[in-house]
Amino acid sequence: MKDMKTLIAAAAMLCTLAATPVQAQQASDQVKQACRQTANSVAGLIESAKRRGVKDLESGITKPSDGWASQVATYMIQAANRSDSLSQTELASLGYAYCVERRPRD
């Protein structure tokens, strides 16, 4: 009986822990500003390249040299390649969300 009570208590504790939402670390204002600037800049470059008729956006756009910003640019270029109908604003929003989500955690 004692083992059963222990097992039930352990199961209840696990259920409680599993039901508690994990709090995501909030992005700082500095990170948000950097992400917005990067996303807006890359979206502008992509839009400009599309207007010039560049078919291969990957080679037609110079990506930022920063590793993090370069990853954001690559993501945005891939999104633009998959959908011709994305506006510059929509592309910037996608890039911003990706940037904040994938930001370095240090």
C-alpha positions as CSV (number, residue, x, y, z in Angstrom):
1,M,0.0,0.0,0.0
2,K,2.9,2.3,0.9
3,D,4.5,1.7,-2.6
4,M,1.2,2.5,-4.3
5,K,0.9,5.8,-2.4
6,T,4.5,6.7,-3.4
7,L,3.8,5.8,-7.0
8,I,0.6,7.9,-7.1
9,A,2.4,10.9,-5.4
10,A,5.2,10.6,-8.0
11,A,2.8,10.4,-10.9
12,A,0.9,13.5,-9.5
13,M,4.1,15.4,-9.2
14,L,5.1,14.5,-12.8
15,C,1.7,15.6,-14.1
16,T,2.0,18.9,-12.2
17,L,5.5,19.5,-13.7
18,A,4.4,18.5,-17.2
19,A,1.4,20.9,-17.0
20,T,3.5,23.9,-16.0
21,P,4.3,26.0,-19.1
22,V,7.9,26.6,-19.8
23,Q,8.7,30.2,-19.8
24,A,10.7,31.3,-22.8
25,Q,13.5,33.7,-22.2
26,Q,12.3,37.1,-23.3
27,A,14.3,38.9,-26.0
28,S,15.9,42.1,-24.9
29,D,15.1,45.4,-26.5
30,Q,18.5,45.4,-28.0
31,V,18.0,42.0,-29.6
32,K,14.6,43.0,-30.9
33,Q,16.0,46.2,-32.5
34,A,18.9,44.3,-34.1
35,C,16.4,41.7,-35.5
36,R,14.1,44.4,-36.8
37,Q,17.0,46.2,-38.5
38,T,18.4,43.0,-40.0
39,A,15.0,41.7,-41.2
40,N,14.0,45.1,-42.7
41,S,17.4,45.4,-44.5
42,V,17.3,41.9,-45.9
43,A,13.7,42.3,-47.0
44,G,14.6,45.5,-48.8
45,L,17.5,43.7,-50.6
46,I,15.3,40.8,-51.6
47,E,12.6,43.1,-52.9
48,S,15.1,45.1,-54.9
49,A,16.6,42.0,-56.3
50,K,13.2,40.8,-57.4
51,R,12.5,44.1,-59.1
52,R,15.8,43.8,-61.0
53,G,14.7,40.3,-62.1
54,V,17.3,38.3,-60.2
55,K,16.2,34.7,-60.4
56,D,18.8,33.2,-58.0
57,L,18.3,35.3,-54.8
58,E,20.9,33.2,-53.0
59,S,23.7,34.4,-55.2
60,G,22.1,37.7,-56.0
61,I,22.0,39.1,-52.5
62,T,25.0,39.8,-50.3
63,K,24.3,38.5,-46.9
64,P,25.4,40.1,-43.7
65,S,28.8,38.9,-42.4
66,D,27.6,38.2,-38.9
67,G,26.8,34.5,-38.5
68,W,23.4,35.1,-36.8
69,A,22.3,37.8,-39.3
70,S,23.5,35.6,-42.2
71,Q,21.3,32.7,-40.9
72,V,18.3,35.1,-40.8
73,A,19.1,36.3,-44.4
74,T,19.3,32.7,-45.6
75,Y,16.0,31.9,-44.0
76,M,14.4,34.9,-45.6
77,I,15.8,34.1,-49.0
78,Q,14.5,30.6,-48.8
79,A,11.1,31.9,-47.9
80,A,11.1,34.4,-50.8
81,N,12.2,31.6,-53.2
82,R,9.2,29.4,-52.0
83,S,6.6,32.2,-52.4
84,D,6.6,34.9,-55.0
85,S,3.6,36.5,-53.4
86,L,5.3,37.5,-50.1
87,S,5.4,41.3,-49.7
88,Q,8.4,43.1,-48.4
89,T,6.5,43.7,-45.1
90,E,5.5,40.0,-44.8
91,L,9.1,38.9,-45.5
92,A,10.4,41.3,-42.9
93,S,7.9,40.0,-40.3
94,L,9.0,36.4,-41.0
95,G,12.6,37.3,-40.7
96,Y,12.1,39.2,-37.5
97,A,10.2,36.3,-35.9
98,Y,12.9,33.9,-37.0
99,C,15.6,36.2,-35.8
100,V,14.1,36.6,-32.3
101,E,13.4,32.9,-32.0
102,R,16.8,31.8,-33.1
103,R,18.8,34.5,-31.3
104,P,22.0,33.5,-29.5
105,R,21.1,32.8,-25.9
106,D,24.2,34.4,-24.3
